[in-house]
Amino acid sequence: MFEHTETVILAGKKYPIRCNINVLIEIQEQFNTVSNFEMLITGVKIAKDENGDVMSDPDGKIMFERCDPSLRAIAAILPCMIAEAGGNSRRKELDEALDAIQNAKFDLYDTALQMSKELTKCFERKNVSSAKGTKETVTEK
């Protein structure tokens, strides 16, 4: 297990979750972009008028509105996050977690929040590790 993982509570039991490249690949395969997935789990969507057209503010910026986190997005990616945190050695726990997800035995908002935090940490870890020991320089030609 990794010390910096978030946890989710499914059917009254805590499970660590981890976002890494394997999870990000799955997110892209199922939701096209990480941004699309993030909007789904944080409960944000593009505002549309009654005709289905995207709404903009007076400055021409796209407007957003709040909604419930997507159960589909959570159910699709949460098992990957649990598996990455525990590895294959915890197959029984993963099976229990999958059953709890399938039967919606979790707090929608808290689970979505923890997944979002772990997603953010994934990019923070990546950015720190890829920047370590390197100095970026720009030269003009």
Backbone as JSON, one array per atom type, in Angstrom:
{
  "sequence": "MFEHTETVILAGKKYPIRCNINVLIEIQEQFNTVSNFEMLITGVKIAKDENGDVMSDPDGKIMFERCDPSLRAIAAILPCMIAEAGGNSRRKELDEALDAIQNAKFDLYDTALQMSKELTKCFERKNVSSAKGTKETVTEK",
  "N": [[0.85, -1.17, 0.0], [0.39, 2.33, -0.5], [1.59, 5.2, 1.15], [0.49, 7.68, 0.6], [-2.09, 7.53, -0.37], [-5.57, 8.12, -0.95], [-8.66, 7.24, 0.7], [-11.68, 5.31, 0.33], [-14.98, 4.65, 1.5], [-16.73, 1.77, 1.44], [-19.61, -0.05, 1.78], [-19.3, 0.23, 4.54], [-16.62, -0.33, 4.99], [-13.18, 0.62, 4.83], [-11.26, 1.41, 1.95], [-8.18, 1.7, 0.35], [-7.28, 3.93, -2.32], [-5.71, 4.49, -5.49], [-4.32, 6.55, -7.94], [-2.73, 6.17, -10.96], [-0.62, 5.79, -13.86], [-1.85, 3.61, -15.13], [-4.51, 3.82, -14.34], [-5.09, 6.33, -15.4], [-4.89, 5.78, -18.14], [-7.06, 4.05, -18.45], [-9.12, 5.83, -17.81], [-8.9, 7.63, -19.99], [-9.51, 5.87, -22.1], [-12.18, 5.25, -21.57], [-13.49, 7.71, -21.18], [-12.53, 9.6, -22.91], [-11.04, 12.04, -22.25], [-9.08, 13.13, -19.44], [-10.04, 15.42, -18.27], [-12.78, 15.39, -18.96], [-13.63, 13.19, -17.42], [-12.99, 14.14, -14.86], [-14.77, 16.29, -14.6], [-17.15, 14.85, -14.57], [-16.98, 13.33, -12.16], [-16.78, 15.33, -10.28], [-19.12, 16.62, -10.42], [-19.84, 18.64, -12.29], [-21.06, 20.32, -15.12], [-21.34, 21.41, -18.54], [-23.26, 24.25, -19.08], [-26.4, 24.34, -20.66], [-28.89, 25.73, -22.83], [-32.52, 25.71, -23.25], [-32.74, 24.74, -25.82], [-30.61, 23.12, -26.1], [-28.23, 24.28, -26.68], [-24.92, 25.43, -26.0], [-24.35, 27.51, -23.25], [-23.15, 30.84, -22.79], [-21.36, 33.37, -20.95], [-21.63, 37.03, -20.71], [-19.05, 37.76, -21.54], [-18.38, 35.85, -23.3], [-17.45, 33.46, -22.31], [-17.68, 29.99, -21.61], [-20.38, 28.69, -19.75], [-20.9, 26.92, -16.69], [-22.6, 24.38, -14.75], [-23.77, 22.98, -11.64], [-24.13, 19.53, -10.8], [-25.14, 16.18, -9.88], [-22.5, 13.91, -8.95], [-21.25, 11.57, -11.36], [-22.52, 8.38, -11.39], [-21.92, 6.36, -13.19], [-19.31, 7.03, -14.03], [-17.92, 6.79, -11.62], [-18.39, 4.06, -10.97], [-17.08, 2.9, -13.12], [-14.34, 3.57, -12.88], [-13.49, 3.51, -10.2], [-13.02, 0.75, -9.33], [-10.57, 0.26, -10.64], [-8.88, 2.09, -9.39], [-8.9, 1.1, -6.79], [-7.8, -1.43, -7.2], [-5.21, -0.72, -8.09], [-4.17, 0.38, -5.79], [-3.98, -1.74, -4.08], [-2.96, -4.0, -5.34], [-2.55, -7.38, -6.66], [-2.53, -9.06, -4.49], [-4.63, -8.71, -2.83], [-7.09, -9.85, -3.58], [-9.57, -10.86, -2.54], [-10.53, -8.69, -1.01], [-10.81, -6.84, -3.08], [-12.85, -8.05, -4.56], [-14.93, -7.84, -2.66], [-15.14, -5.06, -2.56], [-15.93, -4.5, -5.2], [-18.44, -5.69, -5.19], [-19.74, -4.03, -3.33], [-19.69, -1.61, -4.74], [-21.22, -2.28, -7.0], [-23.68, -2.68, -5.77], [-24.25, -0.2, -4.86], [-23.38, 0.69, -2.28], [-22.29, 3.02, -0.91], [-21.28, 6.39, -0.11], [-22.17, 8.75, -2.32], [-21.23, 11.43, -2.79], [-18.99, 11.74, -1.05], [-17.34, 9.64, -1.93], [-16.88, 10.4, -4.59], [-15.5, 12.79, -4.09], [-13.15, 11.86, -2.8], [-12.04, 10.36, -4.86], [-11.54, 12.39, -6.71], [-9.65, 13.91, -5.27], [-7.53, 12.06, -5.19], [-6.99, 11.82, -7.91], [-6.05, 14.4, -8.44], [-3.76, 14.38, -6.79], [-2.28, 12.5, -8.15], [-1.39, 13.86, -10.43], [0.05, 15.86, -9.18], [2.12, 14.35, -7.99], [3.33, 13.36, -10.3], [4.19, 15.7, -11.59], [6.02, 16.73, -9.74], [7.94, 14.67, -9.6], [8.85, 14.53, -12.26], [10.01, 16.97, -12.57], [12.1, 17.04, -10.85], [15.47, 17.65, -10.29], [15.89, 18.75, -12.77], [16.45, 21.49, -14.92], [14.75, 23.84, -16.59], [15.38, 25.45, -19.58], [15.13, 28.16, -21.85], [15.85, 28.96, -25.1], [16.38, 31.44, -27.51], [16.05, 31.52, -31.02]],
  "CA": [[0.0, 0.0, 0.0], [1.14, 3.57, -0.59], [1.22, 6.07, 2.26], [-0.18, 8.91, 0.19], [-3.35, 7.26, -1.03], [-6.85, 8.47, -0.34], [-9.47, 6.05, 0.96], [-13.12, 5.4, 0.17], [-15.7, 3.73, 2.37], [-17.72, 0.99, 0.7], [-20.3, -0.98, 2.68], [-18.77, 0.39, 5.89], [-15.21, -0.72, 5.08], [-12.27, 1.54, 4.15], [-10.39, 0.86, 0.92], [-7.28, 2.7, -0.24], [-7.36, 4.08, -3.78], [-4.5, 5.09, -6.06], [-4.38, 6.92, -9.35], [-1.43, 6.15, -11.61], [-0.73, 5.79, -15.32], [-2.81, 2.6, -15.54], [-5.84, 4.4, -14.13], [-5.26, 7.41, -16.38], [-5.15, 5.15, -19.44], [-8.45, 3.57, -18.41], [-9.96, 7.02, -17.88], [-8.9, 8.11, -21.37], [-10.2, 4.91, -22.95], [-13.61, 5.26, -21.32], [-14.09, 9.05, -21.13], [-11.8, 10.4, -23.89], [-10.03, 12.89, -21.63], [-9.09, 13.2, -17.98], [-10.91, 16.56, -17.93], [-14.17, 14.92, -19.02], [-13.85, 12.35, -16.25], [-12.96, 14.98, -13.67], [-16.05, 17.01, -14.54], [-18.2, 13.89, -14.2], [-16.95, 12.93, -10.75], [-16.92, 16.5, -9.4], [-20.48, 17.14, -10.53], [-19.86, 19.88, -13.07], [-21.35, 20.1, -16.53], [-21.49, 22.63, -19.34], [-24.65, 24.72, -19.05], [-27.06, 24.41, -21.97], [-30.23, 26.31, -22.78], [-33.62, 24.78, -23.54], [-32.54, 24.18, -27.16], [-29.44, 22.27, -26.07], [-27.05, 25.05, -27.08], [-24.03, 25.79, -24.92], [-24.56, 28.88, -22.77], [-21.96, 31.64, -22.53], [-21.6, 34.61, -20.22], [-21.47, 38.19, -21.58], [-17.69, 37.82, -22.06], [-18.2, 34.74, -24.24], [-16.9, 32.28, -21.64], [-18.64, 28.92, -21.42], [-20.92, 28.62, -18.4], [-21.01, 25.59, -16.12], [-23.57, 24.24, -13.68], [-23.55, 21.85, -10.74], [-24.99, 18.36, -10.92], [-24.63, 15.08, -9.06], [-21.39, 13.15, -9.55], [-21.7, 10.49, -12.23], [-22.39, 7.01, -10.9], [-21.26, 5.59, -14.25], [-17.87, 7.32, -13.98], [-17.4, 6.21, -10.38], [-18.41, 2.6, -11.09], [-16.12, 2.47, -14.14], [-12.94, 3.83, -12.55], [-13.16, 3.18, -8.81], [-12.35, -0.55, -9.2], [-9.18, 0.39, -11.09], [-8.15, 2.8, -8.35], [-8.75, 0.17, -5.66], [-6.85, -2.47, -7.62], [-3.86, -0.15, -8.15], [-3.7, 0.63, -4.42], [-3.78, -2.97, -3.33], [-2.29, -5.06, -6.07], [-3.25, -8.65, -6.8], [-2.51, -9.81, -3.25], [-5.85, -8.41, -2.07], [-8.2, -10.21, -4.47], [-10.82, -10.98, -1.79], [-10.97, -7.32, -0.71], [-11.25, -6.23, -4.33], [-14.16, -8.63, -4.85], [-15.88, -7.22, -1.74], [-15.32, -3.67, -3.0], [-16.71, -4.53, -6.44], [-19.82, -5.98, -4.8], [-20.28, -2.82, -2.71], [-19.91, -0.63, -5.81], [-22.35, -2.77, -7.79], [-24.91, -2.53, -4.99], [-24.31, 1.21, -4.46], [-23.23, 0.79, -0.83], [-21.29, 4.04, -0.64], [-21.73, 7.78, -0.16], [-21.85, 9.26, -3.66], [-20.45, 12.66, -2.77], [-17.7, 11.51, -0.42], [-16.55, 8.79, -2.81], [-16.45, 11.24, -5.71], [-14.5, 13.73, -3.58], [-11.9, 11.15, -2.57], [-11.48, 10.03, -6.18], [-11.03, 13.64, -7.27], [-8.42, 14.23, -4.55], [-6.49, 11.14, -5.62], [-6.65, 12.21, -9.27], [-5.21, 15.6, -8.32], [-2.47, 13.96, -6.23], [-1.56, 11.78, -9.19], [-0.69, 14.84, -11.25], [1.05, 16.53, -8.33], [3.26, 13.44, -7.88], [3.97, 13.29, -11.61], [4.86, 16.96, -11.87], [7.17, 16.86, -8.85], [8.99, 13.71, -9.95], [9.43, 14.82, -13.57], [10.75, 18.23, -12.49], [13.24, 16.86, -9.95], [16.8, 17.6, -10.84], [16.0, 19.32, -14.11], [16.26, 22.92, -15.01], [14.24, 24.14, -17.93], [15.91, 26.68, -20.15], [14.56, 28.53, -23.14], [16.78, 29.72, -25.91], [15.78, 32.02, -28.71], [16.82, 31.31, -32.26]],
  "C": [[0.9, 1.24, 0.0], [0.66, 4.52, 0.5], [0.42, 7.29, 1.85], [-1.51, 8.67, -0.53], [-4.53, 7.8, -0.24], [-7.58, 7.16, -0.05], [-10.93, 6.36, 0.67], [-13.75, 4.39, 1.12], [-16.82, 3.08, 1.55], [-18.3, -0.04, 1.64], [-19.67, -0.97, 4.07], [-17.3, 0.04, 6.05], [-14.35, 0.26, 4.27], [-11.4, 0.79, 3.14], [-9.47, 1.97, 0.42], [-7.49, 2.75, -1.76], [-6.08, 4.75, -4.25], [-4.74, 5.36, -7.52], [-2.95, 6.92, -9.88], [-1.66, 6.07, -13.11], [-1.75, 4.76, -15.81], [-4.25, 3.11, -15.41], [-6.09, 5.5, -15.16], [-5.54, 6.86, -17.78], [-6.59, 4.68, -19.51], [-9.42, 4.74, -18.5], [-10.04, 7.53, -19.31], [-9.67, 7.17, -22.29], [-11.71, 5.0, -22.78], [-14.27, 6.64, -21.44], [-13.41, 10.06, -22.05], [-10.72, 11.3, -23.29], [-10.16, 12.83, -20.11], [-10.01, 14.33, -17.53], [-12.38, 16.16, -17.96], [-14.51, 14.11, -17.78], [-13.91, 13.21, -14.98], [-14.25, 15.77, -13.51], [-17.16, 16.08, -14.08], [-18.18, 13.55, -12.72], [-17.06, 14.13, -9.8], [-18.29, 17.14, -9.52], [-20.56, 18.5, -11.2], [-20.17, 19.53, -14.51], [-21.51, 21.44, -17.23], [-22.97, 22.99, -19.36], [-25.18, 24.82, -20.48], [-28.44, 25.01, -21.8], [-31.27, 25.27, -23.17], [-33.52, 24.14, -24.93], [-31.32, 23.25, -27.23], [-28.17, 22.97, -26.5], [-26.24, 25.44, -25.84], [-24.24, 27.25, -24.55], [-23.22, 29.55, -22.47], [-22.34, 32.86, -21.72], [-21.39, 35.79, -21.16], [-20.07, 38.35, -22.2], [-17.39, 36.69, -23.04], [-17.6, 33.48, -23.63], [-18.01, 31.26, -21.41], [-19.07, 28.88, -19.96], [-21.05, 27.15, -17.97], [-22.1, 25.58, -15.06], [-23.27, 23.0, -12.87], [-24.56, 20.75, -11.04], [-24.45, 17.3, -9.98], [-23.42, 14.44, -9.74], [-21.95, 11.96, -10.34], [-21.44, 9.11, -11.61], [-21.66, 6.14, -11.91], [-19.75, 5.79, -14.2], [-17.24, 6.69, -12.74], [-17.31, 4.69, -10.51], [-17.39, 2.1, -12.1], [-14.68, 2.56, -13.66], [-12.56, 3.46, -11.12], [-12.54, 1.79, -8.66], [-10.88, -0.52, -9.62], [-8.34, 1.05, -10.01], [-7.92, 1.9, -7.13], [-7.71, -0.9, -6.0], [-5.42, -1.94, -7.63], [-3.31, 0.12, -6.75], [-3.32, -0.66, -3.71], [-3.02, -4.06, -4.04], [-3.09, -6.35, -6.07], [-3.33, -9.43, -5.49], [-3.8, -9.63, -2.44], [-7.1, -8.73, -2.89], [-9.55, -10.28, -3.75], [-11.39, -9.59, -1.47], [-11.48, -6.62, -1.96], [-12.63, -6.76, -4.71], [-15.24, -8.03, -3.96], [-16.18, -5.78, -2.16], [-16.17, -3.6, -4.26], [-18.18, -4.79, -6.14], [-20.47, -4.74, -4.19], [-20.56, -1.74, -3.75], [-21.14, -1.02, -6.61], [-23.68, -2.55, -7.08], [-25.06, -1.13, -4.39], [-24.28, 1.38, -2.94], [-22.1, 1.76, -0.5], [-21.94, 5.41, -0.71], [-21.25, 8.39, -1.47], [-20.9, 10.45, -3.6], [-19.06, 12.47, -2.16], [-16.78, 10.66, -1.31], [-16.01, 9.59, -3.99], [-15.36, 12.21, -5.28], [-13.16, 13.05, -3.39], [-11.24, 10.77, -3.9], [-10.87, 11.27, -6.83], [-9.72, 14.05, -6.6], [-7.27, 13.35, -5.03], [-6.05, 11.45, -7.05], [-5.73, 13.43, -9.26], [-3.83, 15.24, -7.8], [-1.62, 13.25, -7.28], [-0.76, 12.77, -10.05], [0.32, 15.63, -10.45], [2.3, 15.66, -8.2], [4.04, 13.41, -9.18], [4.77, 14.56, -11.87], [6.09, 17.15, -10.99], [8.28, 15.93, -9.3], [9.61, 14.02, -11.3], [10.25, 16.11, -13.55], [12.0, 18.11, -11.62], [14.55, 16.83, -10.73], [16.94, 18.16, -12.25], [15.77, 20.81, -14.04], [15.89, 23.22, -16.44], [14.83, 25.45, -18.4], [15.3, 26.92, -21.51], [15.6, 29.34, -23.89], [16.07, 30.23, -27.15], [16.67, 31.77, -29.89], [16.6, 32.44, -33.21]]
}
